[in-house]
Amino acid sequence: MPSAPAVDLTNCDREPIHIPGSIQPHGCLLACDAELVTVLRHSANTAELLHLEGKLINRRINELLGDDVAHDLRNALAAAPDASRPAVIAHIRLPSGQFFDVAVHRQYGTAIVEFEPSRGRTQPLQLAREMIGRIKDMSDVDKLIKASARLVRAVLGYDRVMIYQFESDGSGKVVSEAKRADLESFLGQYFPASDIPQQARRLYTQNPIRVISDARGQRVPLVPELDPSGEPLDLSFAHLRSVSPIHLEYLRNMGVGASMSISILVNGGLWGLIACHNYSPKTLTMSERIAAEIFGEFFSLHLLALKQKRKLDLANDARKSLDRFLQIASHYANVEDLFSESLADFQSLFACDGVGLWMNDTWTAAGAGPPRAEVEPLMRFISGVADGHIWATHALALQFPAADSYYEDVSGVMAVPLSQIPRDYLLFFRKERLQTLNWAGNPEKSYEIGPMGDRLTPRKSFAIWKETVHKQAEAWSDSDRDIAEAVRSATVEIVLRHNELMQEERNKADIRQRVLNEELNHRVKNILAVIKSLVGAPTRPEQALTDYVGSLRGRIQALSHAHDQVIRGSGGGQLRELLQAELTPYKESVTAIQLDGPPVLLDSRAYAVTALVTHELSTNAAKYGALSRPTGHLAISWRWTEGGDCELHWVESGGPTVHQPRAKGFGSALIDRSIPYDLGGKSVVRYEPDGLKAHLLLPGRFLYGFLERSEPQAAASPHRERASMAPLDKNTRILLVEDQMLIAMDAEMMLGDAGFTEVTTAGSAPEALTEIRSQLPGLAVLDINLGNHTSVPVAEELARRGVPFIFATGYAERAIIPEAFTNVPVIAKPYDGDSLLNAIITRLRDRETSES
């Protein structure tokens, strides 16, 4: 009998991980017919876990679980038509008296029900909102990535949380990490594409949350494994799906006992993962898993918005640099001198290690580049393959073998032709990737060797990655190529007609910028609306998920229209056009919609706010007011006031009788507060029996058309740094001991805003003592009560070493502070920025005074 083929990294891409025939043991599973009536398959532990007796196959769900539970499950299944979004029922009681969290979805005509023992009622939306609230205002990609790893670890309690970004070649890099103090860092380490097979990546895009509760690999088989036609059960969207033995071996070789991953999806593709490791078995509750999934989706949206903003900023910076180049070009009689003296400016356009100019058979270079003797052969090769067009490679030695002798300095090349004749080029160079790595961890550290050898360890993964990227540079991105095209367009005409077409070139640059804005428009629009709505919209316990999603979708569409107008209209749009766009869907369903008013042009801020408010008014009218009846009439009029403001009246009639709502929802609050809060205007709504009446006042400083006037210049922001802090060393290392990570993050941000650059957080007294032994801080902020212990041992160690510190407490008394520390300052929690900084400043100055 032939032996089974060995399982290794060459065949794991063919491993049927979506049909493993088994589940993880922390729950059980029932597979039923499409209508959720009869059991067709089940996991082998179902009877034991659910306290059921007898054979389960072909039994009716009502018989096994009771009529009420069966009814709830069918309703949930009907509300979850998409398999990738299983319906969930938290804390449901079974006839046995046990409580379970249940997920149900339909896959290929089979209804799959997953049961996990409940650990009590929790509110996943509230938990998700708290997590989202911590990152929603971040405007920098790197800060967002760094803070999110810390946040996920603080909330979910894993020993290590990494954010893992995929490169263009499929390999990955750990770009952020939060971990236990005693663990080695993986920050900055690379892993080859083979570590995550393609089919696993597909599952990550389909099912954004993957939980492994125990890496020891215990499996519970399905009974039967195959249906009567010989087909296995597809568990692609089942949270309990068992895990690949190859992946489990990888985890065990690293000492990991449990893991979870949250997919980061950008523009429909897998950008990366939030990977969580625990060094003992760990099971998340269903509510925690749902909150993690919501957070992951918000993180992906926010990341996309910030990445596109960064891309747009880079494009704008490049355009400004090219504009400056165009402006100084007219002062040069010699074009070669112009380009030679502008090499540093050109190099600043790209992330590159060097730049070179080949013009009139003369070579000028700055930074890394090929040896002078190798330039002419390289230029002959580039002229042959580029043929007057932009040409780029990140592996030059593979295409031009002669470059093998200098691959460390030049592995990536971007060649930009300077004329229509393939002769003169501007070249940008990148070094070999392995020459530019900046490691935070130790990629060469050995780990436990598994039964199949060392090929499933981080050390071996890094070695494989080094082999795959040898003689390769960082790949040139689409943004790089866009900028190169802008460079080419701005320089070709200069070479051909130096002075005559300067103004025309500036006009072309404007056109190119508009085209780029249009291309980016569909990616960046409404992300801010998504952030604001998702975080700010309260939900009622009785509110259906479909209603919540429908309301959110409408608000996003309203801001989408506003953003489109802002992009195409160079900053704003007409009030009449906004109203027409919002009311167009209702024109055929009512007797009359009347718009009357003078031309009013809103700037981008007023346009976005007004779009949201008019969308809410239109939606409410379509549901409850004049737009809900064929006899309805809506009259909207606006006029300029004497002071230059715009006064808008919204009058409904002919609809159903209007009643004052008993409680205001998010939409009503948005109508009442958006214009006063965001614009400083007015918003008054009256619920009269014959129809709703609204009066809106838009301030003139956001409007155009009343009379010509210049916009006032914004006053320069005052310098926020306290004068008393100026002499202090802001590199002073501050140790923050706080067991609530969310509170700690707030304090870190306050200190960061004040200029302190070295802030370390410890969540317990033992962790703080480890940090002190590792590196002595200059000052410490100690939360007195750390849950099941206090920070007094830390205070004693700091006092012994002569390090100043202050206490923080959320309680009014100081009873738990020893008498020896009665003179230590105490600040109240939650932290107030001024109080915290003043206490730190005073303590540091006291130390300086005592030392002097």
Buried (B, 14 or more C-beta within 10 A) or exposed (E): EEEEEEBEBEEBEEBEBBBBBBBBBBBBBBBBEEEBEBBBBBBBBBBEBBEBEEEBEEBEBBBBBBEEBBEBBBBBBEEBEEBEBBBBBBBBEBBEEBBBBBBBBBBEEBBBBBBBBBBEEBBBBEBBBBBBEBBBEBEEBEBBBBBBBBBBBBBBBBBBBBBBBBBEBBBBBBBBBBBBBEBEBBBBBBBBBBBBBEBBBBBBEEBBBBBBBBBEBBBBBBBBEEEEEEEBBBBBBBBBBBBBBBBBBBBBBBBBBBBBBBBBBBEEEBBBBBBBBBBEBBBBBBBBBBBBBBBBBBBBBBBBBBBBBBBBEBBEEBBEBBBEBBEEBEEBEEBBEBBBEBBEBBBEBBBBBBBBBBBEEEBBBBBBBBEEEBBEEBBEBBBEEBEBEBBBBBBBBBEBEEBEEBBEBBBBBBBBBBBEEBBBBBBBBBBBBBBEBEEEBBBEEEBEBBEBEBBBBBBBBBBBBBEBBBBBBBBBBEBBEBBBBBBBBBBBBBBBEBEEBBEEBBEBBEEBBEEBBEEBBBBBBBBBBBBBBBBBBEBEEEBEBEEBEEBBEBBBBBBBBBBBBBBEBEBBBBBBBBBEBBBEEBEEEBEEBEBEBEEBBBBBBBBBBBBBBBBBBBBBBBEBBBBBBEEBBBBBEBEBEEEBBBBBBBBBBBBBEBEEEEEEBBBBBBBBEBBBEBBEBBBEBEBEEEBBBBBBBBBBBBBBBBEEEEEEEEEEEEEEEBEEBEEBEBEBBBBBBBBBBBBBBBBBBBBEEBBBEBBBBBBBBBBBBBBBEEEEBBBBBBBBBBEEEBBBEBBBBBBEEEBBBBBBBEEEEBEEBEEEBEEBBBBEBEBEBEEBBBBBBBBBBEBEEEEE
